[in-house]
Amino acid sequence: MKVGNLKVGSRTVGFIGLGVMGEPMARHLRAACHDLAVWARRPESAAALVAEGVPVCATPAELAARSEVVITIVTSSADVEALAFGKNGLADGFVRGAVHVDMSTIAPAMARSLAQRYATRGIGFVDAPVSGGGQGARDASLAIMAGAEADILASVRPLLEAMGKRIVHVGPPGAGQVAKACNQMIMVAAVQACAEAVRLANAHGVDVAAVRSALMGGSAASRVLEVMGAKMVERDFAAGIEARLHHKDFAILLDEASRLGTPLPIAAQVGQQLNALMGAGWGRDDTSSLLRVLER
């Protein structure tokens, strides 16, 4: 598919999803001298950028009409579909050759469906979920897993490079979401393993901080043990990333596994622990609260 409207250099870029990750990502695009505008379901989430002179549009369609590329990072498959093809959605405003880059974590099947529907209108689509959390967004160090046709990805790569350090073209539309599902399985399973290790150390009555320090010097060392292990040791369960989002991600990947007949025994167990976490009312706390599930 030819993407005809994008030019080298500064772009007109729309952004939707000004949360913990989205706002710093939008700021990096602006710092890279792109002509930024936003739309926000909750006007207060855009207030800081609007106060700095960033235009705010009345509808997603209006945002798309003034943008060569629109980037979205929202919660669910349904949210992205509504933004794209709902009333006054992006598809109503895009001209041929524009591109929608979705950086949310959604179902691969939804990403493929959006790409197919956009293609009939001459509009490009990239699914580009990210890993790195709020800190990665603030540092512009996100890992970006992209699913797209090669020419469409090439046309928006400079925008992705303003927000992340590692951009990997995984494959066609939907492939980025498959990679993100794999990332979430490994990462949250490691959080669960850290919780179980802390629980075991506590059950023995030993210094859990010393145990973590020892593990960080050996083969068990990992970014998860470094960050989430520290939160467990300090009993700091304030959200870095809210656990409800990992619960949502596991619902997606376990549904995909069921559809494909793919056994994921460890992921299934972790999914049950996330269910218990949600049932305890800790969904807006950090996923390190998996420790508290074990302690109940």
Buried (B, 14 or more C-beta within 10 A) or exposed (E): BEBEBBEEEEBBBBBBBBBBBBBBBBBBBBEBEBBBBBBBBEEEBBEEBBEEEBBBBEBBBBBBBBBBBBBBBBBBBEBBBBBBBBEBBBBBBBBEBBBBBBBBBBBBBBBBBBBEBBBEEBBBBBBBBBBBBBBBBBEBEBBBBBBBBEEBBEBBBBBBBBBBEEBBBBBBBBBBBBBBBBBBBEBBBBBBBBBBBBBEBBEEEEEBBEBBEEBBEEEBBBEBBEBBBBBBBEEEBEBBEBBBBBBBBBBBBBEBBEEEEEEBEEBEEBBEBBBBBBEBEBBEBBBBBBBBBBEE
